[in-house]
Amino acid sequence: MSQLLFYLDHHSPASLQQQLREQIARAILDGHLPLDRALPSSRGLARELRIARNTVMLVYEQLLDDGYLIAKRRSGYYVNPEILAGRASRPQRLNDIDAERLPWEALLTMYPSRQRTICKPGDWPSYDYPFLYGQIDPALFPTQHWRECSRDSMSVPAIRSWAVDHLNNDDPLLIEQIHTRLLPRRGVFVSKDEILVTVGAQQALWITGMLLLKAGRRFAMENPGYVDMYNIASMFTNDILLMPVDDQGMRLEPSIEGCDLLYVTPSHQSPTTVTMPLARRRQLLDMAELGNFLIIEDDYESETNYLDNPTPALKSLDKHNRVIYVGSLSKTLAPGLRLGYMVGPPALIREARALRRLMLRHPPTNNQRAVALFLERGYHDALLRQMHRTYHRRWQHMHDALAEHLPNARIPSIYGGSCFWIQGPLGLDCGLLSDLAKEQGILIERGDIHFFDQPSTEYFRLGFSAIAESRIAPGIERLAKLLPAAIRP
């Protein structure tokens, strides 16, 4: 055992002690260390790896406590044979068996991988002009406050609270914070038994679709709209009614009254970001009552409104319990946190809770507690104020840059959100423009994926949540120069 086996990276965020422990444990479990030979002495291994002897001693003691090693008097540390006991040996593949030749086309009942969906490059921070939607600027993340809440969620009393099996229950502190802090901001006042925590808004949408949709039931949604909602609905029904979108959001046509469930993003329509006015919201609720259908309100980006008097949530106007409200912390705290919530009548939430239990019981309670502390201490409110100021400035920068460099593009009249929905000139190929832009260090999002009947290639989306203000105007200017090359005859 030498440097060839154990290599420590001094630039890694993991400590040297963590790296060494992990590598020795992996070598033991993979069967690379013989049982009859002692591990190197702490002094010898420390000298070989050029680290402190105390680091090696601590690693050996940890592995001894965890059962990976045994200590033999005057002989040293050896691999504990019991750590390998009960591990199944790797079977040899028979020549006449090939798992890939099984009839998967007949065995599978659905093919989610074949659906068109949004893809974002994982290395987006390396691009000079990342006009991506849905990503956060690391400089805005409240690192110190989040570390504090994460640390306190790991206290002994907190661990005793969340480490037990909660079956299908949520952290009561988080439910309290959603009940008293998040929902009242949107004018929504409900009882606690009408709230369910989910793994992001996406799980809330899936649960609702699974409970309320089936073959023969009609589902209505915006077009262009949120592609993942379309994909979810298509798993349960083929009867999907596509509603056109104008500068006031979903157009309410008479055909809407024939649906069973409707999905809408009234705060900032996805993807156009336009806001549904109060009068149309009330009309939608009246049509739901007359047509006897339910509404999923995805309160998408409600926090980023640059007017003094934001429009109240559809749920706050609902007098007949027809609105199922879906919220998320992805756009404010972090998309990777995957924490959302849904609000609905107790009968629906009861079944949603039972269904969630069959899927994953409940979202990780340690994350729930950390978020609950973050909300309780007012850190989320402070973050919203900071984001509002920053996004408003970026929104203005992008508005001015688009007016200067893309004066002929059509942009809906908006006053919020974190992106711009742009209709380019006739003949624009957004896919080609995206490829050309990527070669120049610019990331944009093509808009054709948001159309579900006749995809239009003239639209694209520019987000500003993850790009510095100083890069907005130069990026738009560079993008505008690429536009002529992406127009097909």
Beta strands, then each sheet from edge to edge (+ up, - down):
strand 1: 69-72
strand 2: 76-79
strand 3: 129-130
strand 4: 195-198
strand 5: 219-223
strand 6: 240-246
strand 7: 249-250
strand 8: 261-264
strand 9: 294-298
strand 10: 323-328
strand 11: 340-343
strand 12: 419-423
strand 13: 442-443
strand 14: 445-446
strand 15: 459-463
sheet 1: 1+ 2-
sheet 2: 3+ 13+
sheet 3: 4+ 11- 10+ 9+ 8+ 5+ 6+ 7-
sheet 4: 12+ 15- 14+
end
